[in-house]
Amino acid sequence: YDTAAVVGSVFQNPRSQFFNVDTTSEITFGCENLGQPEKDIRERLAKTVRDFRLEKLMDRNIFHLSGGEKQKIACAGVSIMEPDVLAMDEPSSNLDAASILDLRKILAFWKSQGKTIIVSEHRLYYLRGLADRFIYLADGQVSHDYSAAEFEQLTEQQRSDMGLRTFALERLLPPVLPQQAKTALALRNFHFAYKNEPETLHIMDCEIPTNRIVGIIGNNGAGKSTILKSITRQLATISGTVYLDKEKMAKMTNKEVSQKLAVVLTERMRPELMTCEDIVATGRYPYTGTLGILSAEDKAKVKKSMETVHAWDLKDRDFTAISDGQRQRILLARAICQEPEIIVLDEPTSFLDIRHKLELLTILKQMVLDHQLTVIMSLHELDLAQKISDKVICVHGEYIEKYGAPEEIFTSEYIRKLYGITRGSYNAAFGCVEMDPPRGEPQVFVIGGNGSGIPYYRKLQRQGIPFAAGVLHTNDVDCQVAGALADQVITEKPFESISQESYDKAVELMKKCQKVICPLKDFGTMNAANRELLRLARELGILAEL
């Protein structure tokens, strides 16, 4: 607590240090925790917004910000507390070139205020002319302590031998970025129906951009897999055209299609007497002769693909004898080995545990970034679709009902409509679902806040015990979950101290409950009334120990 008043820190991934869901609350969070007066907080907030030029970022949902914008909010949240020392862990690691320049301006501003700034970094060029000292660590120890002038005098080769990145921006080759995303695949006047059944899908026009991950979501039976199978020519369409890199796919040979498009479907393959390495090797067939004989280069690519998905240890295993999750990784390795421009995946996270789900999606994202790959995949896990997709296709009925960025798609109202949710709720900010709240008059009153109450709200819901919660500020993360699960929630406006009116409502409701639990440990200026609720519950003999 005392250290926080002197030292401020910004993490490598600013999102990991956020406690609120909106930008304004996040910036003022530290001052509130230090118990600073409301008037002082408002004055500091106004000054910080001016200093960092954050007018357009105020009152925004943090989950809708870019990486650079999140970094600005994190820096503002530290700066408003006016610490003397600022520590930053690889602050440029997730930023593009423009955002790195913004970061340099922030560091220069802090330096002009006389702050001490400690930056742990791999990128060095933006610190040139700004940093006064460069401390080089090796094997967990300080190896060298250079002044700025001494570090400048080192040659690029010397810095390279030390394992350091370039110090001179002019030596960096700027990335070649397309001015506008090209179209990797397009559907025109697309119609599909199963034999002797009415039309299942009707898509007038849909374009999939290059170098993007496009997720497809919708109810079971909505047609997600049908779209993918039609695109990959596993199902014949009634009419319409599929364009692959501006060419009509119908006029392309299987070999030509296979060199541009790879497929990973959920159906279980049952090959006879084939090892996992044999399966992955089939990804090279579009590039071999009639006999499918692999060259040394092909074999090297097979090995590299299996290593990419951490499956080289399975190379000699019978494909039919491994687990479903391992099969999924082998099939992805085969698709990677094919070196396509597009990979189509049908529910690729099926059968995978959480570790391998995250590994698979990370691999796909990295391939999109490194190899300009296009990924099209259907997903049932909305939280994953929301986080991994650049664009999202929503299939509803016979049509693509909506197609846009995750920020446009994943709202609580639209997801409820798309899936016809009638029980429970979907929280777009958290990307998660909540069950129906217990029915009946509240039996337990929960004094929570700052995320402390969430585990108890869900535990009471699981036990079927109706409960009430309060007093919660409406910008508190607790408030969103309590709003979905509690019978009643006593709330207060953001940045305001709990009013007498809200406190009285909470007391009245709390006295009607059989017991009170208080997972909240920290009390400050804004939630001081909750400390009084805790004291009153103890006096009434209804406070339960956790």
C-alpha positions as CSV (number, residue, x, y, z in Angstrom):
1,Y,0.0,0.0,0.0
2,D,2.8,2.4,0.9
3,T,4.9,1.4,-2.1
4,A,1.9,2.1,-4.4
5,A,2.0,5.7,-3.4
6,V,5.7,6.0,-4.6
7,V,6.1,3.4,-7.4
8,G,3.8,2.9,-10.3
9,S,4.0,-0.1,-12.7
10,V,2.7,-0.9,-16.2
11,F,2.6,-4.5,-17.1
12,Q,3.7,-6.1,-20.4
13,N,0.1,-6.8,-21.3
14,P,-1.9,-3.8,-19.8
15,R,-5.1,-5.8,-19.9
16,S,-3.8,-8.0,-17.1
17,Q,-3.6,-5.1,-14.7
18,F,-7.1,-3.7,-15.4
19,F,-9.8,-4.0,-12.6
20,N,-12.7,-2.2,-14.3
21,V,-14.5,-2.5,-17.6
22,D,-14.6,1.2,-18.6
23,T,-11.7,3.5,-19.1
24,T,-12.7,6.3,-16.8
25,S,-13.1,4.0,-13.8
26,E,-9.8,2.3,-14.6
27,I,-7.8,5.5,-14.6
28,T,-9.2,6.6,-11.2
29,F,-9.1,3.2,-9.6
30,G,-5.7,3.7,-8.0
31,C,-6.6,7.0,-6.4
32,E,-9.7,5.5,-5.0
33,N,-7.8,2.7,-3.5
34,L,-5.4,5.2,-1.8
35,G,-8.5,6.8,-0.3
36,Q,-7.9,10.2,-1.9
37,P,-10.8,12.8,-1.6
38,E,-13.3,12.8,-4.4
39,K,-12.6,16.4,-5.4
40,D,-8.9,15.7,-5.7
41,I,-9.6,12.6,-7.8
42,R,-11.8,14.6,-10.2
43,E,-9.1,17.3,-10.6
44,R,-6.4,14.8,-11.2
45,L,-8.5,13.0,-13.7
46,A,-9.2,16.2,-15.7
47,K,-5.4,17.0,-15.7
48,T,-4.5,13.4,-16.8
49,V,-7.0,13.5,-19.6
50,R,-5.5,16.8,-20.8
51,D,-1.9,15.6,-20.4
52,F,-2.4,12.3,-22.3
53,R,-5.0,13.7,-24.7
54,L,-7.5,11.0,-23.8
55,E,-10.8,12.9,-24.4
56,K,-11.9,10.4,-27.1
57,L,-11.1,7.4,-24.9
58,M,-13.2,8.4,-21.8
59,D,-16.2,6.3,-20.8
60,R,-15.2,3.6,-23.3
61,N,-15.4,-0.1,-22.8
62,I,-11.9,-1.3,-22.2
63,F,-12.5,-4.5,-24.2
64,H,-13.2,-2.4,-27.3
65,L,-9.8,-0.6,-27.3
66,S,-6.8,-1.3,-29.4
67,G,-3.5,-2.4,-27.9
68,G,-2.1,1.1,-28.1
69,E,-5.2,2.6,-26.5
70,K,-5.1,0.1,-23.6
71,Q,-1.4,1.0,-23.1
72,K,-2.4,4.7,-22.8
73,I,-5.1,3.9,-20.3
74,A,-2.7,1.9,-18.2
75,C,-0.1,4.7,-18.3
76,A,-2.8,7.2,-17.4
77,G,-4.0,5.1,-14.5
78,V,-0.4,5.1,-13.1
79,S,0.3,8.7,-13.9
80,I,-2.8,10.0,-12.1
81,M,-1.4,8.7,-8.8
82,E,1.7,10.9,-9.3
83,P,4.3,8.3,-8.2
84,D,8.0,9.3,-8.2
85,V,9.1,6.1,-9.8
86,L,7.6,4.2,-12.8
87,A,8.5,0.6,-13.7
88,M,7.5,-0.8,-17.1
89,D,7.8,-4.4,-18.2
90,E,8.3,-4.6,-22.0
91,P,5.7,-1.9,-22.7
92,S,6.2,-1.9,-26.5
93,S,5.8,-5.7,-26.9
94,N,2.2,-5.6,-28.1
95,L,2.3,-2.3,-29.9
96,D,2.5,-1.3,-33.6
97,A,4.9,1.4,-34.8
98,A,2.5,4.3,-34.3
99,S,1.6,3.2,-30.8
100,I,5.3,2.9,-29.9
101,L,5.8,6.5,-30.9
102,D,2.9,7.5,-28.6
103,L,4.6,5.4,-25.8
104,R,7.8,7.4,-26.3
105,K,5.9,10.6,-25.9
106,I,4.5,9.4,-22.6
107,L,8.0,8.5,-21.4
108,A,9.3,11.9,-22.5
109,F,6.5,13.6,-20.6
110,W,7.2,11.7,-17.4
111,K,10.9,12.4,-17.8
112,S,10.1,16.2,-18.1
113,Q,8.3,15.9,-14.8
114,G,11.4,14.6,-13.1
115,K,10.2,11.1,-12.7
116,T,12.5,8.0,-12.4
117,I,11.6,5.6,-15.1
118,I,12.7,2.0,-15.2
119,V,12.0,0.1,-18.5
120,S,12.6,-3.6,-19.1
121,E,12.7,-3.9,-22.9
122,H,13.8,-5.9,-26.0
123,R,13.0,-3.1,-28.4
124,L,15.6,-0.4,-28.0
125,Y,15.3,2.0,-30.9
126,Y,12.5,4.1,-29.4
127,L,14.6,4.6,-26.2
128,R,17.4,6.2,-28.1
129,G,18.0,9.8,-27.1
130,L,15.5,9.3,-24.2
131,A,17.2,6.8,-21.8
132,D,20.1,8.0,-19.6
133,R,21.4,4.6,-18.6
134,F,21.3,1.1,-20.1
135,I,21.7,-1.8,-17.6
136,Y,22.5,-5.1,-19.4
137,L,21.6,-8.3,-17.6
138,A,23.1,-11.7,-18.3
139,D,22.4,-15.0,-16.4
140,G,20.3,-13.1,-13.8
141,Q,23.1,-10.6,-12.9
142,V,24.0,-7.1,-14.0
143,S,26.7,-7.6,-16.6
144,H,27.2,-4.0,-17.7
145,D,26.0,-0.6,-16.7
146,Y,26.3,1.9,-19.6
147,S,25.7,5.6,-19.8
148,A,23.7,6.7,-22.8
149,A,26.8,7.9,-24.6
150,E,28.7,4.6,-23.9
151,F,25.8,2.5,-25.2
152,E,25.5,4.7,-28.3
153,Q,29.2,4.0,-29.1
154,L,28.7,0.2,-29.2
155,T,28.5,-1.1,-32.8
156,E,25.4,-2.9,-34.1
157,Q,27.5,-6.1,-34.2
158,Q,28.5,-5.7,-30.6
159,R,24.9,-5.2,-29.6
160,S,23.9,-8.2,-31.7
161,D,26.5,-10.4,-30.1
162,M,25.0,-9.5,-26.7
163,G,21.6,-10.7,-28.0
164,L,20.2,-7.2,-28.3
165,R,18.0,-5.8,-31.0
166,T,18.9,-2.9,-33.3
167,F,19.3,0.5,-31.7
168,A,19.1,2.5,-34.9
169,L,15.6,2.8,-36.3
170,E,17.0,3.4,-39.8
171,R,18.3,-0.1,-39.8
172,L,14.9,-1.6,-39.4
173,L,13.0,-2.5,-42.6
174,P,9.4,-1.3,-42.3
175,P,6.8,-4.1,-42.6
176,V,5.1,-4.3,-46.0
177,L,1.4,-3.8,-45.2
178,P,-1.3,-4.0,-47.8
179,Q,-3.2,-0.7,-48.2
180,Q,-6.4,-2.7,-48.3
181,A,-7.2,-6.3,-47.4
182,K,-7.7,-8.4,-50.6
183,T,-10.4,-11.0,-50.9
184,A,-9.2,-14.5,-50.3
185,L,-12.6,-16.2,-50.9
186,A,-16.0,-15.0,-52.0
187,L,-19.5,-16.5,-52.3
188,R,-21.9,-15.1,-54.9
189,N,-25.6,-16.0,-55.1
190,F,-24.9,-19.2,-53.1
191,H,-27.7,-21.8,-52.7
192,F,-27.5,-25.1,-51.0
193,A,-30.0,-27.9,-50.1
194,Y,-29.7,-31.5,-49.1
195,K,-31.2,-34.0,-51.4
196,N,-35.1,-34.1,-51.3
197,E,-35.1,-31.3,-48.7
198,P,-35.9,-27.6,-48.8
199,E,-33.2,-25.0,-49.3
200,T,-30.9,-24.9,-46.3
201,L,-28.7,-21.9,-47.1
202,H,-29.0,-18.8,-49.3
203,I,-26.1,-16.4,-49.3
204,M,-26.2,-13.6,-51.8
205,D,-22.8,-12.1,-51.3
206,C,-20.0,-12.8,-48.8
207,E,-16.3,-11.9,-49.0
208,I,-13.6,-13.3,-46.8
209,P,-10.5,-11.0,-46.6
210,T,-6.9,-12.2,-46.7
211,N,-4.7,-12.3,-43.7
212,R,-7.6,-12.6,-41.2
213,I,-9.3,-15.1,-38.9
214,V,-13.0,-15.3,-39.7
215,G,-15.1,-17.1,-37.2
216,I,-18.6,-18.6,-38.0
217,I,-21.1,-18.8,-35.1
218,G,-24.7,-19.9,-34.8
219,N,-27.1,-22.5,-33.3
220,N,-26.6,-26.2,-33.8
221,G,-28.0,-27.0,-37.2
222,A,-27.8,-23.4,-38.4
223,G,-25.5,-24.4,-41.3
224,K,-22.0,-23.6,-40.1
225,S,-20.5,-26.9,-41.2
226,T,-22.6,-26.9,-44.4
227,I,-21.0,-23.6,-45.4
228,L,-17.6,-25.0,-44.8
229,K,-18.2,-28.2,-46.6
230,S,-19.7,-26.4,-49.6
231,I,-16.7,-24.1,-49.7
232,T,-14.4,-27.1,-49.8
233,R,-16.4,-28.9,-52.4
234,Q,-17.4,-31.7,-50.1
235,L,-21.1,-30.9,-50.7
236,A,-22.5,-29.8,-54.1
237,T,-24.4,-26.6,-54.3
238,I,-27.7,-26.0,-56.1
239,S,-26.4,-22.8,-57.7
240,G,-23.9,-20.0,-57.1
241,T,-20.2,-19.4,-57.4
242,V,-17.3,-19.8,-55.0
243,Y,-14.3,-17.7,-55.9
244,L,-10.8,-18.7,-54.6
245,D,-8.4,-15.9,-55.0
246,K,-10.6,-14.4,-57.8
247,E,-10.7,-17.7,-59.7
248,K,-13.9,-19.8,-60.0
249,M,-13.3,-22.8,-57.8
250,A,-15.5,-25.0,-60.1
251,K,-13.0,-24.6,-62.9
252,M,-9.9,-25.4,-60.8
253,T,-8.5,-28.9,-60.5
254,N,-8.3,-30.6,-57.1
255,K,-4.5,-30.2,-57.1
256,E,-4.9,-26.4,-57.7
257,V,-7.4,-26.1,-55.0
258,S,-5.3,-28.1,-52.6
259,Q,-2.3,-25.8,-53.1
260,K,-4.4,-22.9,-52.0
261,L,-6.9,-24.3,-49.4
262,A,-6.5,-26.9,-46.6
263,V,-9.3,-28.4,-44.6
264,V,-9.6,-29.7,-41.0
265,L,-13.1,-31.2,-40.3
266,T,-14.6,-32.7,-37.2
267,E,-15.4,-36.1,-38.8
268,R,-13.1,-38.8,-37.5
269,M,-10.8,-40.2,-40.1
270,R,-10.3,-44.0,-40.0
271,P,-7.2,-44.6,-42.1
272,E,-5.8,-48.1,-42.1
273,L,-2.2,-48.7,-40.8
274,M,-1.0,-45.1,-41.0
275,T,1.2,-43.4,-38.5
276,C,0.7,-39.8,-37.5
277,E,3.7,-38.9,-39.6
278,D,2.1,-40.6,-42.6
279,I,-1.1,-38.6,-42.1
280,V,0.8,-35.3,-41.9
281,A,2.8,-36.3,-45.0
282,T,-0.3,-36.4,-47.1
283,G,-0.3,-32.6,-46.8
284,R,2.6,-32.6,-49.3
285,Y,0.7,-34.7,-51.9
286,P,-0.4,-31.6,-53.9
287,Y,3.3,-30.9,-54.6
288,T,4.5,-34.4,-55.3
289,G,4.3,-36.6,-58.4
290,T,1.7,-39.3,-59.0
291,L,3.4,-41.8,-56.7
292,G,3.4,-39.3,-53.8
293,I,7.1,-39.8,-53.1
294,L,8.4,-37.2,-50.7
295,S,11.7,-35.3,-51.2
296,A,14.0,-34.5,-48.3
297,E,12.6,-31.0,-48.4
298,D,9.0,-32.4,-48.1
299,K,10.1,-34.5,-45.1
300,A,11.6,-31.6,-43.4
301,K,8.3,-29.6,-43.8
302,V,6.4,-32.6,-42.3
303,K,8.7,-32.5,-39.3
304,K,8.4,-28.8,-38.9
305,S,4.6,-28.8,-39.1
306,M,4.4,-31.5,-36.4
307,E,6.8,-29.6,-34.2
308,T,4.7,-26.4,-34.7
309,V,1.7,-28.2,-33.0
310,H,3.9,-30.0,-30.5
311,A,3.2,-33.4,-32.0
312,W,6.5,-34.7,-33.2
313,D,6.6,-37.1,-30.3
314,L,3.5,-38.8,-31.9
315,K,5.1,-39.4,-35.3
316,D,5.4,-43.2,-34.9
317,R,2.0,-43.7,-33.2
318,D,-0.9,-45.3,-35.1
319,F,-3.3,-42.5,-36.0
320,T,-6.3,-44.5,-34.9
321,A,-4.8,-45.2,-31.5
322,I,-4.3,-41.7,-30.2
323,S,-6.8,-39.5,-28.4
324,D,-9.3,-37.2,-30.2
325,G,-7.4,-34.1,-29.1
326,Q,-4.1,-35.5,-30.4
327,R,-5.9,-36.3,-33.7
328,Q,-7.0,-32.7,-34.0
329,R,-3.4,-31.5,-33.6
330,I,-2.2,-34.0,-36.2
331,L,-4.9,-32.9,-38.7
332,L,-3.9,-29.2,-38.1
333,A,-0.2,-30.2,-38.7
334,R,-1.3,-31.8,-42.0
335,A,-3.1,-28.6,-43.0
336,I,0.0,-26.5,-42.1
337,C,2.2,-28.9,-44.1
338,Q,0.1,-28.2,-47.1
339,E,1.3,-24.6,-47.1
340,P,-2.1,-23.2,-48.2
341,E,-3.3,-19.6,-48.5
342,I,-6.5,-20.5,-46.6
343,I,-7.2,-23.1,-43.8
344,V,-10.8,-24.1,-43.2
345,L,-11.6,-25.6,-39.8
346,D,-14.8,-27.0,-38.6
347,E,-15.0,-26.7,-34.8
348,P,-11.2,-27.1,-34.4
349,T,-11.4,-26.8,-30.6
350,S,-13.6,-29.9,-30.2
351,F,-12.0,-32.6,-28.1
352,L,-9.2,-30.3,-26.9
353,D,-8.5,-29.4,-23.3
354,I,-8.0,-25.8,-22.4
355,R,-4.2,-25.9,-22.8
356,H,-4.4,-27.3,-26.3
357,K,-7.3,-25.0,-27.3
358,L,-5.1,-22.0,-26.4
359,E,-2.1,-23.5,-28.1
360,L,-4.0,-24.2,-31.3
361,L,-5.5,-20.8,-31.5
362,T,-2.2,-19.1,-30.7
363,I,-0.6,-21.1,-33.6
364,L,-3.3,-20.1,-36.0
365,K,-3.0,-16.4,-35.0
366,Q,0.8,-16.5,-35.4
367,M,0.5,-18.1,-38.8
368,V,-1.9,-15.3,-39.9
369,L,0.6,-12.7,-38.7
370,D,3.7,-14.4,-40.1
371,H,2.5,-16.0,-43.3
372,Q,-0.5,-13.8,-44.4
373,L,-2.7,-16.9,-44.0
374,T,-6.5,-16.7,-44.0
375,V,-8.4,-18.8,-41.5
376,I,-12.1,-19.7,-41.7
377,M,-13.5,-21.7,-38.8
378,S,-16.7,-22.5,-37.1
379,L,-16.7,-22.3,-33.3
380,H,-19.2,-23.0,-30.5
381,E,-17.1,-21.4,-27.8
382,L,-18.3,-17.8,-28.0
383,D,-15.5,-16.6,-25.6
384,L,-12.9,-18.0,-28.0
385,A,-14.6,-16.7,-31.1
386,Q,-14.8,-13.2,-29.6
387,K,-11.1,-13.2,-28.7
388,I,-9.6,-14.8,-31.8
389,S,-11.7,-13.6,-34.7
390,D,-11.0,-10.5,-36.8
391,K,-14.4,-10.9,-38.5
392,V,-17.4,-13.0,-37.4
393,I,-20.2,-14.5,-39.6
394,C,-23.5,-15.2,-37.8
395,V,-25.6,-17.9,-39.4
396,H,-29.3,-17.8,-38.5
397,G,-32.1,-19.5,-40.4
398,E,-31.2,-19.8,-44.1
399,Y,-29.0,-16.7,-44.2
400,I,-25.9,-15.0,-42.9
401,E,-27.8,-12.6,-40.6
402,K,-24.8,-10.5,-39.6
403,Y,-21.1,-10.2,-40.6
404,G,-18.8,-7.8,-38.9
405,A,-16.1,-7.2,-36.3
406,P,-16.3,-8.9,-32.9
407,E,-17.1,-5.6,-31.3
408,E,-20.3,-5.3,-33.4
409,I,-21.3,-8.9,-33.0
410,F,-20.7,-9.8,-29.3
411,T,-23.3,-7.7,-27.5
412,S,-25.5,-9.3,-24.8
413,E,-28.6,-8.4,-26.7
414,Y,-27.6,-9.7,-30.1
415,I,-26.2,-13.0,-28.8
416,R,-29.4,-13.6,-26.9
417,K,-31.4,-13.0,-30.1
418,L,-29.0,-15.1,-32.3
419,Y,-29.2,-18.2,-30.1
420,G,-32.7,-17.7,-28.8
421,I,-31.5,-17.7,-25.2
422,T,-34.4,-17.9,-22.8
423,R,-32.7,-19.2,-19.7
424,G,-29.6,-17.6,-18.1
425,S,-27.8,-14.7,-19.7
426,Y,-24.7,-13.9,-21.8
427,N,-22.2,-11.2,-20.6
428,A,-20.6,-9.6,-23.6
429,A,-18.0,-7.7,-21.5
430,F,-16.7,-10.9,-19.9
431,G,-17.5,-13.2,-22.9
432,C,-19.2,-15.7,-20.6
433,V,-22.6,-17.0,-19.6
434,E,-24.4,-16.9,-16.3
435,M,-27.1,-19.4,-15.2
436,D,-30.6,-18.4,-14.1
437,P,-30.7,-16.7,-10.7
438,P,-32.3,-18.6,-7.8
439,R,-36.0,-17.9,-7.2
440,G,-37.5,-16.5,-4.0
441,E,-36.9,-13.9,-1.4
442,P,-33.2,-13.2,-0.6
443,Q,-31.8,-15.3,2.2
444,V,-28.3,-14.0,2.1
445,F,-26.9,-10.4,1.7
446,V,-23.4,-10.2,0.1
447,I,-21.2,-7.2,0.8
448,G,-18.9,-7.3,-2.1
449,G,-17.0,-5.2,-4.6
450,N,-13.8,-5.1,-6.7
451,G,-14.4,-8.7,-7.9
452,S,-14.4,-10.1,-4.4
453,G,-18.1,-11.1,-4.5
454,I,-18.2,-13.0,-7.9
455,P,-17.2,-16.4,-6.6
456,Y,-19.8,-16.2,-3.8
457,Y,-22.6,-15.0,-6.2
458,R,-21.9,-18.1,-8.3
459,K,-21.6,-20.4,-5.4
460,L,-25.0,-19.2,-4.0
461,Q,-26.5,-19.6,-7.4
462,R,-25.2,-23.2,-7.6
463,Q,-26.7,-23.9,-4.2
464,G,-30.1,-22.4,-5.2
465,I,-30.0,-19.8,-2.5
466,P,-31.6,-16.5,-3.4
467,F,-29.4,-13.5,-2.4
468,A,-29.1,-9.8,-2.5
469,A,-25.9,-7.7,-3.0
470,G,-24.7,-4.2,-2.3
471,V,-23.7,-1.5,-2.2
472,L,-22.0,-1.8,-5.6
473,H,-20.9,0.9,-7.9
474,T,-22.3,0.4,-11.4
475,N,-18.9,0.4,-12.9
476,D,-17.6,-2.4,-10.5
477,V,-17.0,-5.8,-12.1
478,D,-19.0,-7.3,-9.3
479,C,-22.1,-5.4,-10.4
480,Q,-22.4,-7.1,-13.8
481,V,-22.4,-10.7,-12.3
482,A,-24.5,-9.7,-9.3
483,G,-27.0,-8.1,-11.8
484,A,-27.4,-11.4,-13.5
485,L,-27.6,-13.7,-10.5
486,A,-28.9,-11.7,-7.5
487,D,-32.6,-11.1,-6.7
488,Q,-31.8,-7.5,-5.8
489,V,-28.7,-5.3,-6.1
490,I,-28.3,-2.0,-4.3
491,T,-26.1,0.2,-6.6
492,E,-24.4,3.6,-6.6
493,K,-23.3,5.8,-9.4
494,P,-19.6,5.6,-10.5
495,F,-17.1,7.8,-8.7
496,E,-19.6,8.8,-6.1
497,S,-19.4,8.0,-2.4
498,I,-22.2,5.7,-1.3
499,S,-25.1,7.9,-0.6
500,Q,-27.3,7.8,2.6
501,E,-30.2,6.7,0.4
502,S,-28.3,3.7,-1.0
503,Y,-27.0,2.8,2.4
504,D,-30.5,2.9,4.0
505,K,-31.9,0.7,1.2
506,A,-29.0,-1.8,1.8
507,V,-29.7,-1.8,5.6
508,E,-33.4,-2.4,5.1
509,L,-32.8,-5.3,2.7
510,M,-30.0,-6.7,4.8
511,K,-32.2,-6.9,7.9
512,K,-34.6,-9.1,5.9
513,C,-31.9,-11.7,5.2
514,Q,-31.0,-14.6,7.4
515,K,-27.3,-14.0,7.2
516,V,-24.7,-11.7,5.7
517,I,-21.3,-12.6,4.1
518,C,-18.6,-10.1,3.4
519,P,-15.8,-11.2,1.0
520,L,-14.8,-7.5,0.6
521,K,-11.5,-6.8,2.4
522,D,-10.6,-3.3,1.2
523,F,-12.6,-0.2,2.1
524,G,-11.9,3.3,0.9
525,T,-13.5,6.7,0.6
526,M,-16.1,5.7,-2.1
527,N,-17.3,2.5,-0.3
528,A,-16.9,3.6,3.3
529,A,-20.6,2.9,3.9
530,N,-20.0,-0.8,3.2
531,R,-17.7,-0.9,6.2
532,E,-20.7,0.4,8.2
533,L,-22.9,-2.4,6.8
534,L,-20.3,-4.9,7.9
535,R,-20.2,-3.4,11.4
536,L,-24.0,-3.4,11.6
537,A,-24.2,-7.1,10.4
538,R,-21.8,-8.0,13.2
539,E,-23.8,-6.2,15.8
540,L,-27.0,-7.9,14.6
541,G,-25.4,-11.3,14.9
542,I,-26.1,-12.2,11.3
543,L,-22.5,-12.0,9.9
544,A,-21.3,-15.4,8.7
545,E,-17.7,-16.3,8.7
546,L,-16.2,-17.3,5.3
